[in-house]
């Protein structure tokens, strides 16, 4: 697998790079026989984090939700690592490597997190478009 330009995608929000890299990764994940359910398992957690992470926290309760969301995102890394070792095939490991590096780039930044979500969503879409089941 060639090196993915995660800095352009997550940090800079470059949509053209996001689309190109997501399509290539989606194709590779189909070739590795990664199932849609394996991706959706992780993606469901990311969507839940997205819903709970307010864009502009207004009060202490919302600031606590931000902190909790940031923590959940970081804790997704060991969960993905565990899933990658448990599953057969290289697909989960490949996806885990990319997403873990992307999570590191997100840090505590809501805008970068949104770029991460967009990238993950595009990977899922291209995986399906290229015959993933």
Secondary structure as GFF3:
##gff-version 3
##sequence-region A 1 133
A	DSSP	alpha_helix	6	6	.	.	.	ID=ss1
A	DSSP	pi_helix	7	11	.	.	.	ID=ss2
A	DSSP	alpha_helix	15	31	.	.	.	ID=ss3
A	DSSP	alpha_helix	36	52	.	.	.	ID=ss4
A	DSSP	alpha_helix	60	86	.	.	.	ID=ss5
A	DSSP	alpha_helix	91	106	.	.	.	ID=ss6
A	DSSP	alpha_helix	110	129	.	.	.	ID=ss7
###
